[in-house]
Amino acid sequence: VSRGLGDVYKRQHIHFKDEPYETVDIQIKEYDYEGELALGVYANDFQVGNIAKADINRVSSLLSDDYTIYDYKIYGGGDKNWGMSITLSKIVNS
């Protein structure tokens, strides 16, 4: 699992839309971390972060159905840490 400066580097490239992030496919993928469910956030198949442990149950329940990530924001730079927020929603079929 990628962590640390590599994640910051990738988030900066996403923020500035540098190669290979001119377009970004954001996905959430389940994995095991020390025997517990973890959810990684991936941009173009590279892990850029994780869903907070406090949010895993809520987000995991969305993953069992169809969902869409309809917004993401990269923040940081200067004296701030780099991070990423995503907004996802369950797709409801009518």
C-alpha positions in Angstrom: 0.0 0.0 0.0 1.5 3.3 -1.0 1.9 5.9 1.7 3.8 9.1 2.5 5.5 11.4 0.0 4.4 9.4 -3.0 0.8 10.1 -2.1 1.5 13.8 -1.8 3.3 13.8 -5.2 0.3 12.2 -6.8 -2.2 14.5 -5.2 -0.1 17.5 -6.4 -0.2 16.2 -10.0 -3.9 15.6 -9.8 -4.5 19.2 -8.4 -2.4 20.7 -11.2 -3.7 18.2 -13.8 -0.2 17.2 -14.7 0.7 14.0 -16.5 -0.7 11.3 -16.1 -3.6 13.1 -14.4 -5.0 15.3 -17.2 -8.2 13.2 -16.7 -8.7 11.3 -13.4 -10.7 8.1 -12.8 -11.4 8.0 -9.0 -12.2 4.6 -7.5 -12.6 3.1 -4.0 -11.2 -0.3 -3.5 -11.5 -2.6 -0.5 -8.5 -4.3 1.0 -7.4 -5.9 4.2 -5.3 -4.0 6.7 -4.1 -5.9 9.8 -7.2 -8.1 9.6 -9.7 -5.3 9.2 -11.6 -3.9 6.2 -9.9 -0.8 4.8 -10.9 1.3 1.8 -8.3 2.8 -0.5 -8.9 5.8 -2.7 -7.3 5.4 -6.1 -6.7 7.9 -8.9 -6.0 6.2 -12.3 -5.2 3.0 -10.4 -2.7 4.6 -8.1 -3.6 4.8 -4.4 -3.7 8.3 -3.2 -5.3 7.8 0.2 -7.8 6.0 2.4 -11.3 6.4 3.7 -11.2 7.4 7.3 -11.8 4.5 9.7 -14.8 6.4 11.2 -16.4 6.4 7.7 -15.7 2.9 6.6 -19.1 1.3 7.5 -21.1 4.1 5.8 -18.9 4.2 2.7 -18.7 0.4 2.5 -22.5 0.1 2.4 -22.6 2.4 -0.7 -20.0 0.1 -2.4 -22.3 -2.9 -2.2 -24.7 -1.0 -4.6 -24.0 1.1 -7.7 -22.5 4.4 -6.8 -20.8 7.3 -8.4 -18.1 9.7 -7.4 -19.4 12.9 -8.7 -16.9 15.4 -7.2 -13.4 15.4 -5.7 -11.1 18.1 -4.4 -7.4 18.2 -3.9 -6.3 20.6 -1.2 -3.0 21.7 0.3 0.2 23.4 -0.7 2.2 26.1 1.0 2.1 25.4 4.7 -0.9 23.0 4.4 -0.7 19.3 4.1 -1.9 17.8 0.9 -5.2 15.9 1.1 -8.2 14.8 -1.0 -11.9 14.9 -0.4 -14.4 13.0 -2.5 -18.2 13.1 -2.7 -20.0 9.9 -3.7 -23.6 8.9 -4.0 -25.7 5.8 -4.4 -27.3 5.4 -7.9 -31.0 4.9 -7.5 -32.7 3.2 -10.4 -36.2 4.4 -11.1 
